[in-house]
Amino acid sequence: MAHVDEELQLCRARLAMDAMEIGRALLEGDVEEARFRTHLVHSDASRHDLVEVTNMADRVMRLLIGADTAVVPGIGRALLALLGAIDRM
């Protein structure tokens, strides 16, 4: 039987939920919430040495810095890349 790292699975679930909340916030036009959730993903991924997830969260963060609106060129692709990185964990 394969060993399941419970902490990693819980981390993955938190990351996925926060990433989904980033998308929800963007759809609702709440850029502040999207920034906050992105920061949570970045911090959690960094704390667990999840390099790919951290890098993708950083990419989303850079796109949202200074944005006054959720309409940011490239944000959809960046969010999909973040979700893909979480899925590959």
Secondary structure, 3 states (H helix, E strand, C coil): CCCCCHHHHHHHHHHHHHHHHHHHHHHHCCHHHHHHHHHHHHHHHHHCCCHHHHHHHHHHHHHHCCCCCCCCCCHHHHHHHHHHHHHCC
